[in-house]
Amino acid sequence: MKLSQVQKITLSGLLLALTIILTRMTPLQNFPLIPWIRISLGPSLIIFSSILLGPIYGAIVGAGSDILGIVLFPNSLGYGINPIFTLVYGLLGVLPWLLYFLIKRINVRFLEISLVGGASVLVFGALVYFIFFSPTITSNYSFELWHKILIVSIAFVLFSATIILLFVIERYYKRKYGELASPFKIAFVVLVSEVLLMLLLNSFVKTFTFEVNFWIIFFAQAIVFFIDVPLNTFVVEGLLLLTYRIKNKRT
């Protein structure tokens, strides 16, 4: 969807405001034992901004939402602006555009599905290892066996349901919107961004910020991964479909 500079500036301002509201005012956070984890729709809007508006405006929305969010809504834990966290969210506004550009150029459906499924299986395997076998996790969390089975089962159900829904949506799009991007492309973009920036880089930054063992934070992020990836994938896909319909109504 081609946009003028004025349209991009206007949309980036709107998306920046919405990202701050959804990240700071309506998140799920302060969970028992893992207060450094937050679930919100903010990352979805940053990824959408990156794909729709490009890396520069995506970085502005990502980094701006972190800086202005802290200024307007101070952190409940007492932490101020952290340039490294700002960098993470700035990169979240750049990396999706690069990944989307790459996967569109390759345009191999089997590769898209394989990458999405393979990366999810690896993270699921890491989650199973940490919750059942890792001395670091078992010594810090006193999970009952049924807790472990429940966490793993929920992650598996969310992963399976996401893959099935992606196939269903893709078939629907092919019948109704021939030129719309495959949902597996969006899933690939979201999943790789989540792994590189939230699961790895963000965990590394939080290790020093909160002075908590890296693997404990990584374990918590791995649990949230199976919520964030489906959430971000379907929100971004829905927003792209909305822009596609708006574009077609105007032409």
N, C-alpha and C positions, 0 to 999 in steps of 0.2 A: 504493500500500500504506500504510494508516493505521497509525501506530505511536504508542504512548504516550511520554511524556517519559522514563520510566525505560528503555524499549526504545531510544530514540534516544541517550540518554547511554551506555548499555551498548554499543550498536553503534558509536558514534563512538569510544569508547575502544578497542574491538577493531580498528576500521579504522585508527585512528591508529597503534597498535602495528604492525600489518601493513605500513602505508605506510612507517614508519621502517625496518623490516627489509628490505623489498623495495627501498627506495631506497638504503640505506646498506650493506647486506650482500651483495646479489646484483645489483649493476648491471654494465652493460658501460660502461667508461669508460677514461680515460687512453689514448685512441687516438693513434697517431703523428700529429704535426703539429696535432692538434686536442684537446689535453688537457682543454679546458673543456666538452666534450660528454659527456653521460651518458644512457644508455638504460636504463630500468627500468620496472617495473610500478607504481611509486609514483603517478604522475599518473593512472593508470587508477582507482586506489582513491579518489583525491581527487575525481575527476569523479563516480564512482559515489556517494560520500558526499554530494556536492552534490545530485544528482538524487533520491536516496532519502531523505535526512534533512533537506534544505533548506539554504539559504545560510549560516545561522548555524553549524550543526554542520559543514557543508562547509568553512567558513573556519577553524574550530577544527582540523579534521583537516589542512587544507593548511598553515596557518601553524605549527601545533604540530609537524607532522612535520619542518619545516625547522629550527625552533629546537631541539627535543629531539634531532633527528638530528645536528646539529652538536655538541651537548653530549655525547651518548653516543658518537658516532663522529666524532671530529675529522677535518676535511678533510685529505686527503693532501697537498694543495698549501699547507697552512698557513693557510688563510683561516678566520676565525671567523664569528660570526653577523653577517649583513648584513641590516639591516632592509628594504632594498629587495627583496632576494631573498625574504625572508619575506612581504613584501607581494604579490609575484608569485604565490607559492603559496597565499596567503590568497585572492587573487582567483580562483585556479583552483578554489577551493571555493565561490565565489559565482557566477561567470559561467555555468557549465554549467546551474545551476538556472534562471537568468533566460532563457537561450537555450531550454531545454527547455520552460519555461512559454510562451514566445513561439511556438515552432514548433508546440506542441500547440493553441494558440488559433487559429493560422492554418490548420493541418491541410490544406495543399494539397500533394498528393504530387508533382506536377510541379515545384513550387517547391523542395521538399526536394531532389529529384534534381538540378535545375538548379544550386542553390547549392553542393551537394557537388561536382558535376562541374566547375562553373565555377571555384570557388576552387582546386581541385586543378590544373586546367589552368594557371591563373595562376602558381601556385608552380612547376609544372613548367617553364613558359616562363622564369621567373626563373632556375631552376637551369641550364637550357640556355644562357641568355645569360651567366651568370657563368662557367660552366666553359669556354665556347668563346670568348667575346668580351670579357669584362671585364678591363681592364688591371690592376686591383687584384688580382684572383685569379691571373691568368696570371703576374704578376710575383712573387707570393709562393709559388706552387705550381708545380713543374715537372712537370705531368702529361704523360705520353705520350698520343698520340692514342687508343690502345686503352684507357687508363685513363678518358679522358673518355667514350668510347662505352660502356664497361662501366657507369659510374656512371649515365649517362642511361638506359641500357637497363634496369638494375635498378629504377630509380625508375619507369619506364614500366610494367614488368611488375607491380610492387607496386600501382601505381595501378589498372591494368586488372583485376588479380585481385581487388582490394578491391571495385570496382564490381560485378563479376560475382557475387562472393560475397554482396554485399548484396541483389542481386535474388533469388538462390537462397534466402537466409534469409527474405526477406520473403514469398516464395511459400509456404515451409514454415510460417511463422507464421500466415499467413492461413488455411491448412487446419486447423492444430491449435490455435492460440491467437488467436481472433478479436479479443480486446480488448487484446492485447499491442502496445506501440508499435512502429511501423515502424522497422527498423534504420537507415533513412535519416535518421530523426529523431536517433538517437544519433550517426550519422556527422556530421550537421550540427553538433551540439553539440560534439563532439570536434574537428572540423576548425576551426570558428571560434575555439574556445578556444585551439587550437594556434597558429593564425595570429596572433591578437591578443596572447596572453600569452607564448608560447614563441618564436615566430618574430620578432616585433617587440619587445615590451617586454623579454623576457629577453635578447635580443641587445643591446639598448640598455644594459641594466644591466651585462652582461658586458663591454661595450666599456670602461666606466670601471673596473670591478673588475680586469680582467686587462690593461688598457691595450693592447688589440688593436683594429685597425681594424674599425669596425662591419660593413662589407661582408664581411670575412673570416669573422666570426662568423655573420652572416646566411647566408652561403653554406653553412657547416657545418651550421647549423640546418635549412636547406632540404633538405640530404641526409637528415638524421635525420627530418625531417617525413614522408617517405614510408615510414619505419619506424614512427614513433610513432602516426600517424593510424590505420593498420590495426590495430596492436597495441592501442591504447587503445579503439578502436571495438568490437572483438570481445570484449575482456575485459569492458568495461562492459556490453555486450549480454548476455554470458553470465551475469554476476552478476545482472542484472535478471531474466533468465529463471529463474535459481535462486530468487530471492526470490518470483517469481510462482508457481512450483511449490510452494514452502513455504507460501505463503498459501493456495493451493487445497487443500493437504492438511489444513490446519487448519480450513477452512470446510466 
